Amino acid sequence: MSKDLSYDAVMARNGEIMKEALGFDFEQFESGSIAFDYEGLMDAVPYTFDEIRDYQLAHGVGNTPLLELRNLTALARSCAPEGKGARIFVKDESCNVSGSYKARRASTSIQHAKAKGYKGVIAATSGNYGAGVASQACMSNLKCIIVQECYDSREVGQPEIIEKARACESLGAEVAQLTVGPELFYYNLVLLEETGFFNASLYSPLAIAGVETLGYEIAEECKEKYGKYPEVVVATNAGGGNLTGTARGLKRAGATDTQIVGASVDLSGLHMASDEQFNKKSFTTGHTGFGIPFATYPDRSDVPRSAARPMRYIDRYLTVNQGSVFYITELLAQLEGMERGPAGNTSLAVAFKVAQELPEDAIVVSQETEYTGAGKHILPQLTFAKENGIDVRVGDPTTEKEIPGKNIILPEHPSKVFATDLDVKKTRKSVIKNAVKHHKVDVVNKKDLDFLAKEVNSDVEFVKNALDELGIKYEG
């Protein structure tokens, strides 16, 4: 008898499908309430850190250079108060075999898929991860399908997404291109069930463990070359895996006092699943449309429990306007001779601002770059924006508000690069609110309290106060 392939039926089989496609039984880590054994889930990765690192190095991943951006640092100091202007560094992840840090996430998944005898892998992504999975699968002689949210209903796709599809296909992957909407994860589940392929999810513990090597390398190289760990590491935040894995790697290396700063492009006001608004945004990743929802409720992903949980590690979270990221992209090219894609330059724009707050002997690291290409370059991106009715102009985003979907304001001067702090306390409270809502608990027990304190990088008293505001009772 054939299986019911209706949307509701397939989504109802999500847990069953994922168990087969990942080889992980997520239920063994559950408590029956809000809490689950997060570290137990991470420890279930059947490879040691050294085994992951060795595998990555053997497959063109890792050991990327940490570069000091001396000219950009000098520019930041010219905009900073006297004595301020930290040294700015960038971890050049474009040197990975597929051109971005996501090769690290992909490598561990492919390592596991190959070891477990899967014939192929599937990943749902519109971004660099698809190229990472395709590249690593190719090396391991595994078939690869990338499911990509690519077009609006007019079958018009953004230059950046089209470029990423090209990269995946050039590396031997079959790319299933869909229009924007809820069908992405549905179709992903259907393919996983029909093919029996491995789910190379961005949000599995395997993927996050693969990124730990990135944070570890940053700490290792800073300590070796400069005698200390960086004061600040800035990570672009979308689904949360980049920041989570990097932070875990830093802590594994001993950099426990390094401040972890999240960075997202401000796309507030645009709905990520809106057909009409799909091509109104100039950034397909690293923006608040993913960064905020996934930070405040990480289990919205394609696995029962996401291993990407950024609020466990974020000390500070800044958003930057689109124009400032395009501007920093051009500065990086013209001052440092590095032409790189937009996602990593989101964290670099924030690093440029944060550096101006710190003393000159401090170290701020923007923890990734990505390759650039025909669709990723700022000129086609800005041209596409204009074609979709976006007003692109030079101005002062510190006084003129950039409205996503309406305009893009390129700073008229380096001092006008605009980044602003999100209220992290409020974001932490949103994590607690969403946990209570989605798990439908009447009373939060002691285990839940301890879990939530870790989940929001705070203490139990903070959690209790947040629950009091929500009118939720708790034990202990």
C-alpha positions in Angstrom: 0.0 0.0 0.0 1.4 3.4 -1.0 2.1 5.9 1.7 0.0 9.0 2.1 2.0 11.9 0.5 -0.3 14.7 1.6 1.4 17.6 3.3 -0.2 16.8 6.8 0.6 13.1 6.5 4.2 13.6 5.6 4.8 16.2 8.2 3.3 13.9 10.8 5.9 11.3 9.9 8.7 13.8 10.3 10.2 12.1 13.4 10.1 8.6 11.8 11.6 9.8 8.5 14.4 11.7 10.3 15.3 8.7 12.5 15.9 6.6 9.4 17.6 9.4 7.4 19.9 10.5 10.2 20.5 7.4 12.2 19.9 9.3 15.4 17.2 8.5 17.9 16.3 11.9 19.3 13.8 10.5 21.7 16.6 9.1 23.9 17.6 12.6 24.9 14.0 13.8 25.8 12.7 14.4 29.3 9.1 14.5 28.4 8.9 18.2 29.0 10.9 21.3 27.9 14.3 20.0 28.8 16.4 17.6 26.8 19.9 16.4 27.1 21.7 18.8 24.7 25.2 17.8 25.6 24.2 14.2 25.4 23.0 14.8 21.8 26.3 16.5 20.9 28.2 13.6 22.6 26.3 11.1 20.5 28.4 12.2 17.5 30.4 9.0 17.0 33.7 10.7 16.1 36.2 12.5 18.4 37.2 16.1 17.7 40.6 14.9 16.4 38.9 12.4 14.0 36.7 15.1 12.7 39.6 17.5 12.2 41.7 14.9 10.5 38.9 13.9 8.1 38.3 17.6 7.2 42.0 18.2 6.5 42.1 15.1 4.3 39.1 16.5 2.3 40.1 20.1 1.7 38.5 21.6 4.7 40.0 23.6 7.6 43.4 25.1 8.4 42.3 28.3 6.7 44.3 31.5 7.3 43.6 34.0 10.0 44.4 37.4 8.3 44.9 40.7 10.0 43.1 43.5 8.1 45.6 46.3 8.8 44.1 48.9 6.4 40.6 48.3 7.6 41.8 48.5 11.2 43.5 51.9 10.4 40.2 53.1 8.9 38.3 52.0 12.0 40.8 53.9 14.2 40.3 57.0 12.2 36.6 56.9 13.1 37.1 55.9 16.7 37.8 57.9 19.9 41.4 58.4 20.7 43.1 55.2 21.9 40.3 53.0 20.5 40.3 50.8 17.5 41.0 47.1 18.0 43.0 45.0 15.5 40.5 43.5 13.1 41.2 39.9 11.8 39.2 37.7 9.5 39.2 33.9 9.3 39.3 33.4 5.5 37.0 30.4 5.1 36.7 31.0 1.4 39.9 28.9 1.3 37.8 25.8 2.0 37.3 23.5 -1.0 33.8 24.7 -1.6 34.4 28.3 -0.8 32.8 28.8 2.6 32.8 27.6 6.2 29.8 25.4 5.5 32.2 22.8 4.1 33.0 22.1 7.7 29.3 21.4 8.5 29.0 19.2 5.4 32.2 17.2 5.9 31.1 15.5 9.2 27.7 14.6 7.7 29.3 13.1 4.7 31.9 11.3 6.9 29.0 9.7 8.8 26.9 9.0 5.7 29.8 7.1 4.1 30.6 5.2 7.3 27.0 4.1 7.6 26.6 2.9 4.0 24.2 5.4 2.7 24.2 5.7 -1.1 23.5 9.4 -1.2 22.7 12.5 0.7 20.1 15.2 0.6 20.2 18.7 2.0 17.5 21.5 2.1 19.3 24.8 1.6 19.4 27.9 -0.6 22.9 28.7 0.4 26.6 27.8 0.5 25.8 24.6 2.4 24.5 23.0 -0.8 27.9 23.5 -2.5 29.6 22.2 0.6 27.5 19.0 0.7 27.9 18.5 -3.1 31.7 18.9 -2.9 32.1 16.5 0.0 29.7 14.0 -1.5 31.6 14.1 -4.8 34.8 13.2 -3.0 33.2 10.3 -1.3 31.4 9.0 -4.4 27.9 9.6 -2.9 24.9 10.8 -4.9 23.7 14.3 -3.8 20.4 16.1 -4.1 20.0 19.7 -3.0 16.5 21.0 -2.4 16.5 24.8 -2.9 14.0 27.5 -2.4 14.8 29.4 -5.5 12.0 31.4 -7.1 8.9 33.5 -6.6 5.7 32.6 -8.4 6.9 34.4 -11.5 9.8 32.0 -11.6 12.2 34.9 -10.9 15.2 34.0 -8.8 17.7 36.1 -6.9 21.2 36.3 -8.4 22.8 35.0 -5.3 20.5 31.9 -5.1 20.9 31.2 -8.8 24.7 31.4 -8.4 24.5 28.9 -5.5 22.4 26.5 -7.6 25.1 26.8 -10.4 27.8 25.9 -7.9 25.9 22.8 -6.6 25.2 21.5 -10.1 28.8 22.1 -11.2 29.9 19.8 -8.3 27.6 17.0 -9.5 24.5 17.5 -7.4 21.0 17.3 -8.6 19.2 20.5 -7.6 15.5 20.5 -7.0 14.4 24.2 -7.3 11.2 25.2 -5.6 9.2 28.4 -5.2 9.1 30.2 -1.9 6.7 28.7 0.7 6.2 25.8 3.1 6.9 23.1 0.5 10.7 23.1 1.0 10.8 20.9 4.1 7.9 18.9 2.9 9.6 18.0 -0.4 12.8 17.3 1.5 11.0 14.8 3.6 9.4 13.1 0.6 12.7 12.7 -1.1 14.4 11.3 2.1 11.6 8.8 2.4 11.6 7.8 -1.2 15.4 7.6 -1.8 16.6 6.3 1.6 19.4 8.9 1.4 21.1 10.4 4.4 19.7 13.7 5.7 22.7 16.1 5.7 20.8 18.5 7.9 22.3 21.9 8.7 20.9 21.4 12.3 22.1 17.9 13.2 24.8 17.4 15.9 27.1 16.2 13.1 26.9 19.5 11.3 27.5 21.6 14.5 30.4 19.3 15.5 32.0 20.0 12.2 32.0 23.8 12.8 33.7 23.4 16.2 37.0 23.1 14.3 36.6 26.7 13.1 36.3 28.2 16.6 39.2 26.0 17.8 41.5 27.1 15.0 40.7 30.8 15.7 41.6 30.4 19.4 44.7 28.2 18.6 46.2 30.6 16.1 45.5 33.7 18.1 47.2 32.1 21.2 50.1 30.9 19.2 50.8 34.1 17.2 49.7 36.8 19.6 49.9 35.2 23.0 46.2 35.5 23.9 42.8 34.6 22.8 40.7 37.2 20.9 38.7 39.6 23.0 35.7 39.3 20.6 34.6 36.9 17.9 31.8 38.1 15.6 29.7 35.4 13.9 27.1 36.0 11.2 23.9 34.5 12.6 21.0 32.9 10.6 20.0 29.4 11.6 22.4 29.5 14.5 24.8 26.7 13.5 27.7 29.0 12.5 27.7 30.8 15.9 27.0 27.7 17.9 29.7 25.6 16.5 32.3 28.4 16.5 31.5 29.2 20.2 31.8 25.6 21.2 35.1 25.3 19.4 36.5 28.5 21.1 35.5 27.1 24.5 36.9 23.7 23.7 40.3 25.4 23.0 40.2 27.3 26.3 38.9 30.7 25.1 36.2 30.8 27.7 36.4 34.6 28.2 36.1 35.6 24.5 32.9 37.6 23.9 30.7 36.0 21.3 28.8 38.5 19.2 26.1 37.6 16.8 25.6 39.6 13.6 22.6 39.7 11.3 21.4 42.0 8.5 18.3 43.8 9.6 15.4 42.7 7.3 12.7 43.4 9.8 9.3 44.0 8.2 9.9 41.4 5.4 8.3 38.0 5.7 10.6 35.2 4.6 7.8 33.0 3.2 6.1 35.8 1.3 6.0 35.4 -2.4 5.7 39.1 -3.0 8.6 39.9 -0.7 10.9 37.1 -1.7 12.8 39.2 -4.2 12.6 42.4 -2.1 15.5 41.4 0.1 19.1 41.6 -1.0 20.4 39.0 1.5 19.4 35.3 1.4 21.2 34.3 4.6 22.7 36.0 7.7 19.6 38.1 8.2 17.0 38.7 11.0 14.3 36.7 9.1 16.2 33.6 10.0 18.4 34.9 12.9 15.6 35.9 15.3 13.1 33.1 14.7 15.8 30.4 14.9 17.5 32.0 17.9 14.2 32.2 19.9 12.9 28.8 18.9 15.6 26.7 17.4 13.5 23.5 17.1 11.6 25.0 14.1 14.3 23.2 11.9 14.2 20.0 10.0 15.2 17.8 12.9 13.3 17.0 16.1 15.9 18.9 18.2 18.2 21.3 16.6 21.9 21.2 17.7 22.2 24.9 16.6 21.2 26.8 19.7 22.9 30.3 19.5 21.3 31.8 22.6 23.3 29.4 24.7 26.4 31.3 23.6 25.6 34.8 22.5 26.9 37.6 24.7 25.8 40.4 22.4 23.8 40.6 19.2 24.0 43.4 16.7 22.1 44.0 13.5 23.5 45.9 10.5 21.7 47.6 7.6 22.0 46.1 4.1 23.8 49.2 2.7 26.6 48.9 5.3 27.3 45.3 4.4 27.6 46.2 0.7 29.9 49.1 1.7 32.1 46.9 3.9 32.3 44.4 1.0 33.7 47.1 -1.2 36.1 48.4 1.5 37.4 44.9 2.0 38.1 44.6 -1.8 39.7 48.0 -2.2 41.6 48.3 1.0 42.7 44.7 1.6 42.6 43.1 -1.9 40.0 40.5 -0.8 36.9 40.2 -2.9 34.5 38.1 -0.8 30.8 37.3 -0.7 28.2 39.0 1.4 27.5 36.6 4.3 30.9 36.9 6.0 30.9 40.6 5.4 27.8 40.9 7.7 30.0 39.9 10.6 32.8 42.1 9.3 30.6 45.2 9.2 29.7 44.5 12.9 33.4 43.9 13.7 34.3 47.2 12.1 31.9 48.9 14.6 32.8 46.9 17.6 36.5 47.5 17.1 35.9 51.2 17.5 34.7 50.6 21.1 37.8 48.6 22.2 41.4 49.6 23.0 44.0 49.3 20.2 45.7 46.2 21.6 42.4 44.2 21.6 41.7 41.6 18.9 38.3 41.3 17.1 37.9 38.4 14.7 35.2 38.2 12.0 35.1 34.5 11.9 34.3 33.7 8.3 34.4 34.7 4.7 32.7 33.1 1.7 33.7 33.0 -2.0 32.1 35.5 -4.4 30.8 34.9 -7.9 28.7 36.4 -10.6 25.4 36.3 -8.6 27.0 37.0 -5.2 28.8 40.2 -6.2 27.4 43.5 -5.0 26.8 44.9 -8.5 24.3 42.3 -9.7 22.7 42.3 -6.2 22.2 46.1 -6.3 21.0 46.0 -9.9 18.5 43.3 -9.0 17.3 45.4 -6.1 16.7 48.4 -8.4 14.9 46.2 -10.9 12.5 45.2 -8.0 11.7 48.8 -7.1 14.2 49.2 -4.3 15.6 52.8 -3.9 19.4 52.4 -3.8 21.2 55.5 -2.7 24.2 56.9 -0.8 23.3 58.6 2.5 23.5 58.4 6.3 21.9 55.3 7.7 22.6 56.5 11.2 20.0 59.3 10.7 17.9 58.0 7.7 16.2 54.8 8.5 16.8 52.0 5.9 13.5 50.2 5.4 14.0 46.7 4.1 12.1 46.1 0.9 11.9 49.8 0.2 15.4 51.2 0.2 19.1 50.5 0.6 21.3 53.2 2.1 25.0 53.0 1.3 27.0 54.9 4.0 28.4 58.2 2.7 31.5 57.8 5.0 33.1 55.0 7.0 31.9 56.6 10.2 28.3 56.1 9.0 28.5 52.3 8.9 25.4 51.4 10.9 25.0 48.6 13.5 22.8 48.6 16.5 22.4 46.3 19.5 19.4 44.0 19.8 18.0 43.7 23.3 19.5 40.4 24.2 17.6 40.2 27.5 14.4 40.5 25.6 15.5 37.8 23.1 16.3 35.5 26.0 12.8 36.0 27.4 11.4 35.1 24.0 13.3 31.8 24.1 11.6 31.0 27.4 8.2 32.1 26.2 8.5 30.0 23.0 9.7 27.0 25.0 6.6 27.1 27.3 4.3 27.8 24.4 5.5 25.0 22.1 5.8 22.3 24.8 2.4 23.3 26.4 3.5 22.9 30.0 1.4 24.1 32.9 4.2 24.0 35.4 7.9 24.3 34.7 9.8 21.7 36.7 13.3 21.9 38.2 15.0 20.1 35.3 13.3 22.6 32.9 14.5 25.6 34.9 18.1 24.4 34.8 17.8 23.6 31.0 16.3 27.0 30.3 19.1 28.8 32.2 21.6 27.2 30.0 19.5 27.7 26.9 19.5 31.5 27.4 23.1 31.8 28.8 21.9 33.1 32.1 20.9 31.8 35.5 17.8 30.2 37.1 16.7 33.5 38.7 16.5 35.1 35.3 14.3 32.2 34.1 12.0 32.5 37.2 11.6 36.2 36.7 10.7 35.7 33.0 8.2 33.0 34.0 6.7 35.3 36.6 6.1 37.9 33.8 4.4 35.2 31.7 2.2 34.0 34.7 3.8 30.5 34.5 4.3 28.5 37.7 7.5 26.6 38.4 8.8 24.1 40.9 11.9 24.7 43.0 
